[in-house]
Amino acid sequence: MAKGEYAFNRRLRDVGARIDEIANEEARQADVNGPAARGELAAEKMGLIDQVDEILNRLEEINRAR
């Protein structure tokens, strides 16, 4: 694995962890209609999902170049 791939994989892990945190916060707040349950973290979550898509596309490009 090339150095760039390690960086992409680390970022993918970190972004995935944050998405999990947001999802857990949304679930915890569902019963009390807290801010996360009302969608206040939705924009951040969607931005992170977009980052995941971009990272996966870049990793796919690296693999095709081999």
Backbone atoms as SQL, in Angstrom:
CREATE TABLE atoms (id INTEGER PRIMARY KEY, chain TEXT, resi INTEGER, resn TEXT, atom TEXT, x REAL, y REAL, z REAL);
INSERT INTO atoms VALUES
  (1, 'A', 1, 'MET', 'N', 0.854, -1.175, 0.000),
  (2, 'A', 1, 'MET', 'CA', 0.000, 0.000, 0.000),
  (3, 'A', 1, 'MET', 'C', 0.899, 1.238, 0.000),
  (4, 'A', 2, 'ALA', 'N', 0.602, 2.169, -0.858),
  (5, 'A', 2, 'ALA', 'CA', 1.383, 3.395, -0.974),
  (6, 'A', 2, 'ALA', 'C', 1.059, 4.350, 0.175),
  (7, 'A', 3, 'LYS', 'N', 1.977, 5.276, 0.414),
  (8, 'A', 3, 'LYS', 'CA', 1.814, 6.233, 1.508),
  (9, 'A', 3, 'LYS', 'C', 0.496, 7.014, 1.394),
  (10, 'A', 4, 'GLY', 'N', 0.142, 7.419, 0.170),
  (11, 'A', 4, 'GLY', 'CA', -1.106, 8.147, -0.038),
  (12, 'A', 4, 'GLY', 'C', -2.322, 7.323, 0.343),
  (13, 'A', 5, 'GLU', 'N', -2.246, 6.025, 0.058),
  (14, 'A', 5, 'GLU', 'CA', -3.358, 5.150, 0.415),
  (15, 'A', 5, 'GLU', 'C', -3.532, 5.073, 1.928),
  (16, 'A', 6, 'TYR', 'N', -2.427, 5.046, 2.645),
  (17, 'A', 6, 'TYR', 'CA', -2.521, 5.035, 4.111),
  (18, 'A', 6, 'TYR', 'C', -3.236, 6.284, 4.612),
  (19, 'A', 7, 'ALA', 'N', -2.889, 7.425, 4.033),
  (20, 'A', 7, 'ALA', 'CA', -3.521, 8.677, 4.449),
  (21, 'A', 7, 'ALA', 'C', -5.022, 8.641, 4.150),
  (22, 'A', 8, 'PHE', 'N', -5.385, 8.161, 2.954),
  (23, 'A', 8, 'PHE', 'CA', -6.807, 8.064, 2.609),
  (24, 'A', 8, 'PHE', 'C', -7.528, 7.106, 3.550),
  (25, 'A', 9, 'ASN', 'N', -6.906, 5.980, 3.844),
  (26, 'A', 9, 'ASN', 'CA', -7.532, 5.001, 4.740),
  (27, 'A', 9, 'ASN', 'C', -7.680, 5.544, 6.153),
  (28, 'A', 10, 'ARG', 'N', -6.687, 6.287, 6.636),
  (29, 'A', 10, 'ARG', 'CA', -6.800, 6.920, 7.962),
  (30, 'A', 10, 'ARG', 'C', -7.948, 7.915, 7.981),
  (31, 'A', 11, 'ARG', 'N', -8.024, 8.730, 6.927),
  (32, 'A', 11, 'ARG', 'CA', -9.089, 9.727, 6.858),
  (33, 'A', 11, 'ARG', 'C', -10.451, 9.047, 6.770),
  (34, 'A', 12, 'LEU', 'N', -10.524, 7.984, 5.994),
  (35, 'A', 12, 'LEU', 'CA', -11.760, 7.224, 5.877),
  (36, 'A', 12, 'LEU', 'C', -12.187, 6.682, 7.238),
  (37, 'A', 13, 'ARG', 'N', -11.226, 6.166, 8.001),
  (38, 'A', 13, 'ARG', 'CA', -11.517, 5.652, 9.347),
  (39, 'A', 13, 'ARG', 'C', -12.027, 6.777, 10.245),
  (40, 'A', 14, 'ASP', 'N', -11.354, 7.932, 10.204),
  (41, 'A', 14, 'ASP', 'CA', -11.743, 9.049, 11.064),
  (42, 'A', 14, 'ASP', 'C', -13.119, 9.593, 10.708),
  (43, 'A', 15, 'VAL', 'N', -13.378, 9.739, 9.410),
  (44, 'A', 15, 'VAL', 'CA', -14.680, 10.239, 8.968),
  (45, 'A', 15, 'VAL', 'C', -15.769, 9.237, 9.360),
  (46, 'A', 16, 'GLY', 'N', -15.495, 7.960, 9.157),
  (47, 'A', 16, 'GLY', 'CA', -16.467, 6.932, 9.535),
  (48, 'A', 16, 'GLY', 'C', -16.780, 6.959, 11.018),
  (49, 'A', 17, 'ALA', 'N', -15.752, 7.187, 11.819),
  (50, 'A', 17, 'ALA', 'CA', -15.953, 7.254, 13.268),
  (51, 'A', 17, 'ALA', 'C', -16.842, 8.439, 13.637),
  (52, 'A', 18, 'ARG', 'N', -16.651, 9.576, 12.979),
  (53, 'A', 18, 'ARG', 'CA', -17.475, 10.751, 13.271),
  (54, 'A', 18, 'ARG', 'C', -18.915, 10.525, 12.832),
  (55, 'A', 19, 'ILE', 'N', -19.106, 9.883, 11.681),
  (56, 'A', 19, 'ILE', 'CA', -20.463, 9.554, 11.233),
  (57, 'A', 19, 'ILE', 'C', -21.140, 8.659, 12.264),
  (58, 'A', 20, 'ASP', 'N', -20.406, 7.684, 12.785),
  (59, 'A', 20, 'ASP', 'CA', -20.953, 6.808, 13.834),
  (60, 'A', 20, 'ASP', 'C', -21.324, 7.603, 15.080),
  (61, 'A', 21, 'GLU', 'N', -20.471, 8.550, 15.471),
  (62, 'A', 21, 'GLU', 'CA', -20.770, 9.383, 16.647),
  (63, 'A', 21, 'GLU', 'C', -22.067, 10.163, 16.443),
  (64, 'A', 22, 'ILE', 'N', -22.207, 10.742, 15.259),
  (65, 'A', 22, 'ILE', 'CA', -23.422, 11.515, 14.973),
  (66, 'A', 22, 'ILE', 'C', -24.646, 10.606, 15.003),
  (67, 'A', 23, 'ALA', 'N', -24.548, 9.443, 14.370),
  (68, 'A', 23, 'ALA', 'CA', -25.675, 8.510, 14.354),
  (69, 'A', 23, 'ALA', 'C', -26.049, 8.079, 15.771),
  (70, 'A', 24, 'ASN', 'N', -25.051, 7.815, 16.600),
  (71, 'A', 24, 'ASN', 'CA', -25.326, 7.444, 17.991),
  (72, 'A', 24, 'ASN', 'C', -25.979, 8.588, 18.753),
  (73, 'A', 25, 'GLU', 'N', -25.505, 9.800, 18.517),
  (74, 'A', 25, 'GLU', 'CA', -26.094, 10.970, 19.178),
  (75, 'A', 25, 'GLU', 'C', -27.546, 11.147, 18.732),
  (76, 'A', 26, 'GLU', 'N', -27.805, 10.973, 17.455),
  (77, 'A', 26, 'GLU', 'CA', -29.188, 11.064, 16.954),
  (78, 'A', 26, 'GLU', 'C', -30.066, 10.019, 17.620),
  (79, 'A', 27, 'ALA', 'N', -29.561, 8.816, 17.747),
  (80, 'A', 27, 'ALA', 'CA', -30.341, 7.732, 18.369),
  (81, 'A', 27, 'ALA', 'C', -30.597, 8.017, 19.848),
  (82, 'A', 28, 'ARG', 'N', -29.562, 8.495, 20.558),
  (83, 'A', 28, 'ARG', 'CA', -29.730, 8.798, 21.992),
  (84, 'A', 28, 'ARG', 'C', -30.758, 9.892, 22.218),
  (85, 'A', 29, 'GLN', 'N', -30.820, 10.839, 21.296),
  (86, 'A', 29, 'GLN', 'CA', -31.697, 11.986, 21.494),
  (87, 'A', 29, 'GLN', 'C', -33.098, 11.788, 20.918),
  (88, 'A', 30, 'ALA', 'N', -33.311, 10.668, 20.259),
  (89, 'A', 30, 'ALA', 'CA', -34.601, 10.450, 19.589),
  (90, 'A', 30, 'ALA', 'C', -35.780, 10.529, 20.557),
  (91, 'A', 31, 'ASP', 'N', -35.637, 9.935, 21.731),
  (92, 'A', 31, 'ASP', 'CA', -36.749, 9.910, 22.692),
  (93, 'A', 31, 'ASP', 'C', -37.037, 11.271, 23.313),
  (94, 'A', 32, 'VAL', 'N', -36.031, 12.140, 23.357),
  (95, 'A', 32, 'VAL', 'CA', -36.224, 13.440, 24.003),
  (96, 'A', 32, 'VAL', 'C', -36.281, 14.581, 22.987),
  (97, 'A', 33, 'ASN', 'N', -36.279, 14.219, 21.700),
  (98, 'A', 33, 'ASN', 'CA', -36.342, 15.210, 20.623),
  (99, 'A', 33, 'ASN', 'C', -35.243, 16.261, 20.762),
  (100, 'A', 34, 'GLY', 'N', -34.039, 15.773, 21.051),
  (101, 'A', 34, 'GLY', 'CA', -32.894, 16.666, 21.192),
  (102, 'A', 34, 'GLY', 'C', -32.428, 17.215, 19.856),
  (103, 'A', 35, 'PRO', 'N', -31.454, 18.134, 19.896),
  (104, 'A', 35, 'PRO', 'CA', -30.990, 18.798, 18.672),
  (105, 'A', 35, 'PRO', 'C', -30.536, 17.832, 17.577),
  (106, 'A', 36, 'ALA', 'N', -29.798, 16.809, 17.941),
  (107, 'A', 36, 'ALA', 'CA', -29.326, 15.854, 16.928),
  (108, 'A', 36, 'ALA', 'C', -30.503, 15.111, 16.314),
  (109, 'A', 37, 'ALA', 'N', -31.479, 14.755, 17.135),
  (110, 'A', 37, 'ALA', 'CA', -32.657, 14.048, 16.635),
  (111, 'A', 37, 'ALA', 'C', -33.490, 14.943, 15.720),
  (112, 'A', 38, 'ARG', 'N', -33.405, 16.248, 15.920),
  (113, 'A', 38, 'ARG', 'CA', -34.144, 17.196, 15.081),
  (114, 'A', 38, 'ARG', 'C', -33.394, 17.518, 13.794),
  (115, 'A', 39, 'GLY', 'N', -32.239, 16.898, 13.592),
  (116, 'A', 39, 'GLY', 'CA', -31.512, 17.074, 12.341),
  (117, 'A', 39, 'GLY', 'C', -30.449, 18.146, 12.338),
  (118, 'A', 40, 'GLU', 'N', -30.107, 18.667, 13.506),
  (119, 'A', 40, 'GLU', 'CA', -29.128, 19.746, 13.559),
  (120, 'A', 40, 'GLU', 'C', -27.714, 19.308, 13.165),
  (121, 'A', 41, 'LEU', 'N', -27.469, 17.997, 13.163),
  (122, 'A', 41, 'LEU', 'CA', -26.163, 17.493, 12.735),
  (123, 'A', 41, 'LEU', 'C', -26.219, 16.911, 11.321),
  (124, 'A', 42, 'ALA', 'N', -27.370, 17.011, 10.687),
  (125, 'A', 42, 'ALA', 'CA', -27.559, 16.404, 9.367),
  (126, 'A', 42, 'ALA', 'C', -26.610, 16.992, 8.323),
  (127, 'A', 43, 'ALA', 'N', -26.415, 18.292, 8.335),
  (128, 'A', 43, 'ALA', 'CA', -25.526, 18.906, 7.339),
  (129, 'A', 43, 'ALA', 'C', -24.092, 18.412, 7.509),
  (130, 'A', 44, 'GLU', 'N', -23.649, 18.317, 8.751),
  (131, 'A', 44, 'GLU', 'CA', -22.299, 17.790, 8.991),
  (132, 'A', 44, 'GLU', 'C', -22.196, 16.343, 8.517),
  (133, 'A', 45, 'LYS', 'N', -23.209, 15.550, 8.848),
  (134, 'A', 45, 'LYS', 'CA', -23.202, 14.139, 8.461),
  (135, 'A', 45, 'LYS', 'C', -23.180, 13.996, 6.940),
  (136, 'A', 46, 'MET', 'N', -23.971, 14.790, 6.229),
  (137, 'A', 46, 'MET', 'CA', -23.991, 14.714, 4.769),
  (138, 'A', 46, 'MET', 'C', -22.645, 15.157, 4.178),
  (139, 'A', 47, 'GLY', 'N', -22.027, 16.152, 4.776),
  (140, 'A', 47, 'GLY', 'CA', -20.704, 16.576, 4.325),
  (141, 'A', 47, 'GLY', 'C', -19.678, 15.465, 4.507),
  (142, 'A', 48, 'LEU', 'N', -19.769, 14.765, 5.612),
  (143, 'A', 48, 'LEU', 'CA', -18.855, 13.649, 5.869),
  (144, 'A', 48, 'LEU', 'C', -19.092, 12.502, 4.885),
  (145, 'A', 49, 'ILE', 'N', -20.348, 12.247, 4.578),
  (146, 'A', 49, 'ILE', 'CA', -20.658, 11.204, 3.603),
  (147, 'A', 49, 'ILE', 'C', -20.091, 11.581, 2.235),
  (148, 'A', 50, 'ASP', 'N', -20.176, 12.849, 1.881),
  (149, 'A', 50, 'ASP', 'CA', -19.566, 13.315, 0.629),
  (150, 'A', 50, 'ASP', 'C', -18.057, 13.097, 0.645),
  (151, 'A', 51, 'GLN', 'N', -17.429, 13.330, 1.801),
  (152, 'A', 51, 'GLN', 'CA', -15.991, 13.092, 1.919),
  (153, 'A', 51, 'GLN', 'C', -15.665, 11.620, 1.723),
  (154, 'A', 52, 'VAL', 'N', -16.493, 10.745, 2.277),
  (155, 'A', 52, 'VAL', 'CA', -16.282, 9.303, 2.102),
  (156, 'A', 52, 'VAL', 'C', -16.341, 8.955, 0.619),
  (157, 'A', 53, 'ASP', 'N', -17.331, 9.479, -0.081),
  (158, 'A', 53, 'ASP', 'CA', -17.446, 9.221, -1.523),
  (159, 'A', 53, 'ASP', 'C', -16.188, 9.671, -2.262),
  (160, 'A', 54, 'GLU', 'N', -15.704, 10.853, -1.932),
  (161, 'A', 54, 'GLU', 'CA', -14.504, 11.383, -2.587),
  (162, 'A', 54, 'GLU', 'C', -13.279, 10.517, -2.289),
  (163, 'A', 55, 'ILE', 'N', -13.122, 10.125, -1.046),
  (164, 'A', 55, 'ILE', 'CA', -11.990, 9.271, -0.668),
  (165, 'A', 55, 'ILE', 'C', -12.054, 7.944, -1.417),
  (166, 'A', 56, 'LEU', 'N', -13.222, 7.350, -1.466),
  (167, 'A', 56, 'LEU', 'CA', -13.366, 6.073, -2.163),
  (168, 'A', 56, 'LEU', 'C', -13.073, 6.214, -3.649),
  (169, 'A', 57, 'ASN', 'N', -13.510, 7.320, -4.244),
  (170, 'A', 57, 'ASN', 'CA', -13.200, 7.573, -5.653),
  (171, 'A', 57, 'ASN', 'C', -11.698, 7.694, -5.875),
  (172, 'A', 58, 'ARG', 'N', -11.026, 8.389, -4.992),
  (173, 'A', 58, 'ARG', 'CA', -9.569, 8.555, -5.132),
  (174, 'A', 58, 'ARG', 'C', -8.847, 7.230, -4.950),
  (175, 'A', 59, 'LEU', 'N', -9.294, 6.424, -4.005),
  (176, 'A', 59, 'LEU', 'CA', -8.680, 5.108, -3.823),
  (177, 'A', 59, 'LEU', 'C', -8.916, 4.226, -5.043),
  (178, 'A', 60, 'GLU', 'N', -10.096, 4.328, -5.631),
  (179, 'A', 60, 'GLU', 'CA', -10.386, 3.566, -6.843),
  (180, 'A', 60, 'GLU', 'C', -9.459, 3.997, -7.980),
  (181, 'A', 61, 'GLU', 'N', -9.215, 5.300, -8.100),
  (182, 'A', 61, 'GLU', 'CA', -8.285, 5.804, -9.126),
  (183, 'A', 61, 'GLU', 'C', -6.886, 5.244, -8.910),
  (184, 'A', 62, 'ILE', 'N', -6.457, 5.203, -7.684),
  (185, 'A', 62, 'ILE', 'CA', -5.125, 4.654, -7.366),
  (186, 'A', 62, 'ILE', 'C', -5.062, 3.192, -7.793),
  (187, 'A', 63, 'ASN', 'N', -6.093, 2.450, -7.470),
  (188, 'A', 63, 'ASN', 'CA', -6.098, 1.011, -7.800),
  (189, 'A', 63, 'ASN', 'C', -6.154, 0.775, -9.299),
  (190, 'A', 64, 'ARG', 'N', -6.863, 1.627, -10.026),
  (191, 'A', 64, 'ARG', 'CA', -6.924, 1.482, -11.488),
  (192, 'A', 64, 'ARG', 'C', -5.570, 1.776, -12.149),
  (193, 'A', 65, 'ALA', 'N', -4.829, 2.673, -11.514),
  (194, 'A', 65, 'ALA', 'CA', -3.536, 3.076, -12.083),
  (195, 'A', 65, 'ALA', 'C', -2.474, 1.980, -11.945),
  (196, 'A', 66, 'ARG', 'N', -2.741, 0.977, -11.190),
  (197, 'A', 66, 'ARG', 'CA', -1.770, -0.086, -10.965),
  (198, 'A', 66, 'ARG', 'C', -1.729, -1.046, -12.112);
